[in-house]
Amino acid sequence: TNLQREAMVALKQSLEELRLCSTCKVAKTLECYSKRQRKLGEAASCKECVTNLQREAMVALKQSLEELRLCSTCKVAKTLECYSKRQRKLGEAASCKECVTNLQREA
């Protein structure tokens, strides 16, 4: 019975050191969490999940930046939808639809 009691105490301690990751839903030791995430308690995500989320965010950001083009007239980065087909073919010399319309009015 002493051995069982010691085993139960050891089991309780090891369970107290585990925390369920809020993202992947896997119980992991506290070493798997950053200090900042440990402070979040039940809302904490393990280092692996945080890294994966950051990586996914960077990929999404790079994709969105690739879809932007700087207007040569107003110098504002805009999505390709803001340019006519003709202007898209001009590459860096392209002007957005709004600027083209304004230039046509002024002429």
Secondary structure, 3 states (H helix, E strand, C coil): CHHHHHHHHHHHHHHHCEEECCCCCCEEEHHHCCHHHHHCHHHCCCHHHHHHHHHHHHHHHHHHHHCEEECCCCCCEEEHHHCCHHHHCCHHHCCCHHHHHHHHHHC
